[in-house]
Structures are given as structure tokens and as C-alpha cells.
Amino acid sequence: MLSLQLYDKLLELPLFQGLSKENLAVIVSQTKLGFIKLRSGQEIVRAGEPCEALYILMSGMMEVETKSDDYGYTFLEELTAPQTIQIESIFGLKPRYTRTYRAKGVCNFLSLEKNELIKLLDAYLIFRINFLNAVSTYAQRLSRLPWKYHPNTIQGRLIHFFSTHCLSPVGKKVLVVKMIKLAEELNDTRLEVSKGLNELEEQGLVRLYRGKVEILALEKLFY
């Protein structure tokens, strides 16, 4: 019989919400679920690797590293459980991870191989709806990005650049980039970008280092 602790833990995960205790008992007994524990700094997936399984952060915090296509800049951000890693990449034209995920402290992951995922999608309508909701939400968010208002001020453009390159709209973010590269991305001069960043730093919103911008709390940039 499925333990109450595991039952409650699975129900915290968006994909399993709405399933009954009996459904979960059958899933655990008939599905190959992997339970992975990682120490701080260990990678769960790396950008470019084939997406052959679905990984779900059940407890702890992970760091997400996303690089631009030309490797000119890198965004780092922290996500707390529960989180599903790139659910949009398990199927489709290019089923590969586009980001690197590593543990930030001790983390526990649930893994579900693609063939096992397909079985669950076929067997449980609620699971299938949860999966489609997650993928649709991601697609709808991306579809709105080109239509968002583009600010005229350098501060506004910096904030727009930060927010549109992050997975989560809240929390600490780190942008690793050279000033000249950031100026190119914003189609502005290095001097103007530097002024905008310094103004944000004076407001206590970012910290500036050589080749790095630390955004203390992304959500505070919008107030």
C-alpha cells in the first residue's frame, strides 16, 4: 500500500494533482519511478543532452544555467521545489535540454523515462490534462513575448531583457556578460548601458561586478 508520506509528496507535484490514492498506488506499483538524491553542485541534466526522461525536483533547490546561442552571455537562477525540468522538451522536433540544471544543496528528484510517461498519459485522463496544461502554459507564455511593451528608457530595456530571459519572474538572478556584449544585445552604447546599470545599483536593485550583474530580486524591478 502506498505510504501516506509518498502519497502527499506526489500530490504536491502538478502532474499528479487530482489523482486518487488508488490511482497513485497503481502508478507506484506498476511504473518505473526513479528517485535520485544529489549533493550541491551535481548536475541532473546538461544543455544539449537528449531529453529521454522527465525529471521533477521534489525537494530542495536547483540552479539553472542558460547560455545564449553564441555563448556571449549566461543567466543563472535558482528554482525551489516542486519543479518539472523542461516538460516542453520531452517531445517535439528537438527533444533536447536547452539548459543545465544542478543541485543547490541537497536535492531529491523523481525521474520518469519517456516510455513510462507515455503509459501514464495513455492510462490516466487527469495526468494527461495536467501534462497538456503545463505544456500549453509554457507555449502561451512564449507566444506573448514578442508582443510585450518595449520600454524606451535604458533602465526599462534592461529590466525587459532580464525578465524575458528568465524562467521564474521572482528571485535572485545572475547575468554573466561583458558590458560591450550587453550593449550589443540592447542596441545601445556601452556608456548608456553602464549608466542604466549604475542607476539600478544606486536604487539597491542590482549589484555590479566585473563581467557580472547580480539581480537581487527580479520582482522588485517592476515596482
Secondary structure, 3 states (H helix, E strand, C coil): CCCHHHHHHHHCCHHHCCCCHHHHHHHHHHCCEEEEEECCCCEEECCCCECCEEEEEEEEEEEEEEECCCCCEEEEEEEECCEECCHHHCCCCCCECCCEEEEEEEEEEEEEEHHHHHHHHHHCHHHHHHHHHHHHHHHHHHHHHHHCCCCCCHHHHHHHHHHHCCCCCCCCEEEEECHHHHHHHHCCCHHHHHHHHHHHHHCCCEEEECCEEEECCHHHHHC
